[in-house]
Amino acid sequence: MIKANTNTRSIVSSKLISSDEDIERAARAVKAMSHPLRLKILCTLGEHEISVQDIVEQVGTSQSNISQHLAILRDKGILASRKDANRVFYHIDDPRTLRLIALIREVFVQNK
């Protein structure tokens, strides 16, 4: 259990989300990112634009499965796509998502 002193609590509580609209937006984004495969896709993309086929190869599952998860991330406004001939490329559309992934890495990834 982490113990926080009074000063820490006041700093943390002053930074919490208070607007219902902001809470809804944050909850939608976190929910969309909460699936392990979707988080892996986002980590694979990073700051790059990558084709669906390249995502399939890097993530290691079927194109159908990847496409379903890409559609969820796109529908939630986390990803954007563009077509070039018969290929579809995806990229993270909101820089806040990259910041969130960096924070997740900082908090949950053990330095080896």
C-alpha positions as CSV (number, residue, x, y, z in Angstrom):
1,M,0.0,0.0,0.0
2,I,1.3,3.5,-0.9
3,K,1.0,6.1,1.8
4,A,0.6,9.7,0.7
5,N,1.1,12.7,2.9
6,T,-1.4,15.5,3.1
7,N,0.6,17.7,0.7
8,T,0.8,14.9,-1.9
9,R,-3.0,14.3,-1.6
10,S,-3.8,18.0,-2.2
11,I,-1.5,18.1,-5.3
12,V,-3.0,14.9,-6.7
13,S,-6.6,16.0,-6.0
14,S,-6.0,19.4,-7.7
15,K,-5.0,17.6,-10.9
16,L,-8.0,15.1,-11.1
17,I,-10.5,15.4,-13.9
18,S,-13.6,17.3,-12.8
19,S,-15.6,17.9,-16.0
20,D,-18.1,15.1,-16.9
21,E,-17.3,15.6,-20.6
22,D,-13.6,15.1,-19.9
23,I,-14.3,12.1,-17.8
24,E,-16.3,10.5,-20.5
25,R,-13.7,11.2,-23.2
26,A,-10.9,9.8,-21.0
27,A,-13.0,6.7,-20.1
28,R,-13.7,5.9,-23.8
29,A,-10.0,6.2,-24.7
30,V,-8.8,4.1,-21.7
31,K,-11.4,1.5,-22.4
32,A,-10.4,1.3,-26.1
33,M,-6.8,1.0,-25.1
34,S,-7.4,-1.6,-22.3
35,H,-7.4,-4.7,-24.5
36,P,-3.8,-6.2,-24.6
37,L,-3.9,-6.5,-28.4
38,R,-5.0,-3.0,-29.0
39,L,-2.3,-1.7,-26.6
40,K,0.2,-3.8,-28.5
41,I,-1.0,-2.2,-31.8
42,L,-0.6,1.2,-30.3
43,C,2.9,0.4,-29.1
44,T,3.8,-0.9,-32.5
45,L,2.6,2.2,-34.2
46,G,4.2,4.7,-31.8
47,E,4.9,7.9,-33.8
48,H,4.9,6.0,-37.1
49,E,2.4,5.4,-39.9
50,I,2.3,1.7,-40.6
51,S,0.3,-0.4,-43.1
52,V,-2.2,-3.0,-41.9
53,Q,0.0,-5.8,-43.3
54,D,3.0,-4.5,-41.4
55,I,1.0,-4.3,-38.2
56,V,-0.2,-7.9,-38.8
57,E,3.4,-9.1,-39.2
58,Q,4.7,-7.2,-36.2
59,V,1.9,-8.1,-33.8
60,G,1.6,-11.7,-34.9
61,T,-2.1,-12.4,-35.4
62,S,-4.6,-12.6,-38.3
63,Q,-5.4,-9.7,-40.5
64,S,-9.1,-10.1,-39.6
65,N,-8.4,-9.8,-35.9
66,I,-6.1,-6.8,-36.4
67,S,-8.7,-5.1,-38.6
68,Q,-11.4,-5.5,-35.9
69,H,-9.2,-3.9,-33.3
70,L,-8.0,-1.1,-35.7
71,A,-11.7,-0.3,-36.3
72,I,-12.4,0.0,-32.6
73,L,-9.4,2.3,-32.1
74,R,-10.4,4.4,-35.2
75,D,-14.0,4.6,-34.1
76,K,-12.9,5.9,-30.7
77,G,-10.8,8.6,-32.4
78,I,-7.5,7.2,-31.3
79,L,-6.3,6.2,-34.7
80,A,-6.6,7.7,-38.2
81,S,-6.1,6.0,-41.5
82,R,-5.4,6.8,-45.1
83,K,-5.6,4.6,-48.2
84,D,-2.9,4.4,-50.8
85,A,-4.0,2.3,-53.7
86,N,-4.9,-1.1,-52.1
87,R,-3.1,-0.5,-48.8
88,V,-4.4,1.1,-45.6
89,F,-2.0,3.0,-43.3
90,Y,-2.7,3.8,-39.7
91,H,-1.2,6.3,-37.3
92,I,-2.0,7.5,-33.8
93,D,-4.2,10.6,-34.3
94,D,-3.9,12.2,-30.9
95,P,-0.5,13.1,-29.3
96,R,-2.1,12.6,-25.9
97,T,-2.3,8.9,-26.7
98,L,1.5,8.8,-27.1
99,R,1.9,10.6,-23.8
100,L,-0.4,8.1,-22.1
101,I,1.5,5.1,-23.6
102,A,4.8,6.6,-22.4
103,L,3.3,7.0,-18.9
104,I,2.0,3.4,-19.0
105,R,5.5,2.3,-19.9
106,E,7.1,4.4,-17.1
107,V,4.7,3.0,-14.5
108,F,4.4,-0.7,-15.6
109,V,7.5,-1.7,-17.5
110,Q,10.3,-3.0,-15.4
111,N,13.7,-1.8,-16.3
112,K,15.9,-4.8,-17.1
